[in-house]
C-alpha cells in the first residue's frame, strides 16, 4: 500500500511540474502585432473583388 501512495505522489509531482513548465512557457511567449497595411494594398484588394464579381 505504501508503494502505491509513493508512486501516486511521484505521478502527481510530475504532472504538476509539467503544468508549471507549460504555464511559464506561455507567459514568456512574445506576442507580435501585424503592421497596418498601406492604402495601396486596399486598392488592390478592391480591384480583385471587382474582377471576381464580373
Long-range contacts (C-beta under 8 A, 24 or more apart in sequence): none
